[in-house]
Amino acid sequence: MMMVRHARFLAKVSKNAALRLADEFESVLNELEENPYQFPTETDENLPGGMYRKALFCKWYKAIFTIEGQNVYLDAVLDCRQDNQGYLPL
């Protein structure tokens, strides 16, 4: 849902930018499927240490996810230019 909001907002400003966002997000999803451990641990002090990883994409966006066994759970897609305090998983 967060990704849809980001893309919808961006499309109002620039369709090309929204398409680029979608393309880069798709690349992140493909990389998560291949090897989610390639992404660094999230260091946000508001999140439990070592529990989440992050994937940065499209210059300003960050995907927050967890790995449990063979499963990857995407918890949030954040625009790093905004205060995302209410959107962070706990």
C-alpha positions in Angstrom: 0.0 0.0 0.0 2.8 2.4 0.8 4.4 1.8 -2.6 1.1 2.6 -4.3 0.9 5.9 -2.4 4.4 6.9 -3.4 3.9 6.0 -7.0 0.6 7.7 -7.2 2.0 10.9 -5.7 5.0 10.9 -8.0 2.9 10.2 -11.1 1.0 13.5 -10.4 4.4 15.3 -10.7 6.1 13.2 -13.4 5.0 10.0 -15.0 8.5 9.2 -16.0 9.7 9.4 -12.4 6.8 7.2 -11.3 7.8 4.6 -13.9 11.4 4.7 -12.8 10.3 4.2 -9.2 8.3 1.2 -10.2 11.2 -0.3 -12.3 13.7 0.2 -9.5 11.3 -1.3 -6.9 10.8 -4.3 -9.2 14.6 -4.7 -9.3 14.8 -4.6 -5.5 12.1 -7.3 -5.3 14.1 -9.5 -7.8 17.3 -9.0 -5.7 15.4 -9.9 -2.5 14.3 -13.1 -4.1 17.8 -14.0 -5.2 19.7 -13.0 -2.0 18.1 -10.9 0.7 21.3 -11.1 2.8 23.1 -8.8 0.3 21.3 -5.8 1.9 22.6 -4.2 5.1 21.0 -4.3 8.5 18.8 -1.3 9.2 20.4 0.9 11.9 17.4 3.1 12.7 17.5 3.5 16.5 13.7 3.4 16.6 13.7 -0.3 15.4 14.9 -3.4 17.3 18.6 -3.9 16.5 19.5 -6.5 14.0 15.9 -7.5 13.2 15.4 -5.5 9.9 17.3 -5.0 6.7 17.1 -2.2 4.2 17.2 -1.8 0.5 17.7 1.7 -0.9 16.4 2.5 -4.4 15.4 5.3 -6.6 17.6 7.8 -4.7 15.1 8.6 -1.9 13.3 5.4 -1.1 14.0 2.6 1.3 12.4 -0.8 1.6 12.5 -2.3 5.2 12.2 -6.1 5.4 12.8 -9.1 7.6 14.0 -12.5 6.8 12.6 -15.6 8.5 14.0 -18.9 7.1 13.3 -19.0 3.4 10.7 -16.1 3.6 11.3 -12.4 3.1 8.7 -10.1 4.6 8.5 -6.5 3.2 7.4 -4.4 6.1 7.6 -0.9 4.7 8.5 1.3 1.8 9.6 4.7 3.0 10.3 8.0 1.3 13.4 9.1 3.2 12.7 12.8 2.7 9.7 12.5 5.0 9.2 11.9 8.7 8.3 8.2 8.7 7.9 7.7 12.4 4.3 6.6 12.1 5.1 4.1 9.3 7.9 2.2 10.9 7.2 -1.4 11.8 7.6 -2.2 15.5 
